[in-house]
């Protein structure tokens, strides 16, 4: 089975990221990724694992995977699904996998091409979705080969560099490393269609303070952004005019971010493969109500939506003391 290897001549940032990307995870998660890679029309570059389940394992949680393909021609699905993924990536699907020890693993899988990933992780991109996620810890749990490993390493390094630069542009002139990251995550959450508790960025940093402090300096160095240090206070060298332009640019990021994510949600109603099964799992997880689906309902969720809503109507009148408390693991 292909595993992460073959990184060639990494710079300081990439060297740090290699250690993260190749850190071992649950073998069942690796087997799940292998199964997904084998199901693709053509072998993808790799499968990335990230998110709350990486930070804190939950046996009842849902894994977050990204499958990166060589080109858009390698997207799975019919013509309309592939066209939608070209227009407004990524397409998302839900899958379950039975491990060798009979555990059932669940995952939400996003699929996009290498070029799409690269375009959306540059400093010029208006879309924060990818770089704001993949500046956080991730694992490369399946990879096609050495060249693919290098390509994916470069993409993750781009995410960290873009995040580090935006933190400098949006932060105060002098801040601690963690202050820059807190400012950044507050801004990226505000630019997306995501309801998060105040201080969510603090939870992302908790226990990872040294990592983020190191990556900030390495990201600035990769971008050739000079800075001075006075104790824990850092001051990146940014001309006032550039900072003002960055603030204006970020206003555009915020204005376009939420409408873009609304369009993704609407697109997902038609392209989310196995979306009905995902919905049934979410309802069962958060309420205890088992919305059993027939094979036809799983294949045609939009057609059967009125019937599914009718069957689920009792949820609206369900006594509060009969509810199963929602498990807080950050998965969305």
C-alpha positions, 0 to 999 in steps of 0.5 A: 500500500502506498505510504508517505515517502519520497520527500526531496530537498525540503526547506525548513518549513517543509521539513517541519511539515514532513514530521507532521504529515507522516506521523502515524495514525490509527491503522484502521483510518489508513485502511479506510483511506486506502479503500477510498483511493482504490475506489477512485477512477484513477489513483489520486495524488493522496488522501489527507486527514485533518480536523477535530477527529485528528485532534481528539479521537471520538469513536462515534465521530466522523473523520474528515478526508480530502482526496487530491486528484491529479486533474479534474478528469479524475473526478468520480461521478457522472457528468453533472457531478464532475462539472459541478466540482470543476465550477465550485469545488469541492464535491463532498461525499459520505462513506462508511468503512468496517475495520478489521476489528469490526469498528464502523468508521465514518468519513466526510470526503471532499474531492478536488484537483491539484490545480484547484487546491493550488489556486485556492491556497495562494495569497491572492485567493478570495477563498479561505476554506483550504488554507485556513484548514490546512495550516492546522495539523494534517496527516498524509495517510495515503499517497501515490508515490514520491512525486505526489508526496512532494506535490502535496507537501508543497500545497500544505506549505503554501497553506501555512505560508498564506496563513502566516502572511494574512496573520501579519497583514490583519494583526496589530503591528506588534503581537505575540505569535499566538496573538497573530494566529488568534486574530487570523482564525477569528477573521477566517471564521467570520468570513465563512458560513460557520457558527462558532463560539467566541474564542474558537481559535483558542481551542485550535491553539491549545496544546499546539502553541509551540507548533504555531509559534514555529510555523509563523516564523517559518511561514514568514521566512518562506514568504521573505517577510522580515520581522523583528522580535522583542521578547515574545512580541514580533513585528513584521516589516509591512509598509503602511500602504500594503497593510491598508490594501490588505484590509481592503482586500480582506473586506472583499474576502468577507463579502464573497466568503459567505455567499460562496459557502451558501452556493456550496451548500445548495450545490451539495443538495444535488452532489453530496453522494450518500448525503441521505445516509449522512443525514440519517447518521447525524439525526441518530447521533444528535437525537437518538432517532433512527431514520431508517432509509430504504435503498431507494431513499438512499439513491434518491434523497431529493425525490424522497425528501418530503417523505423523509421530512414527514417521517422525521416530523416527531422530532419537532415535538420530541420532549427535551428530556428525551433528547440525547445530548449532542457530542461536541467534537467540532465536526460540521 
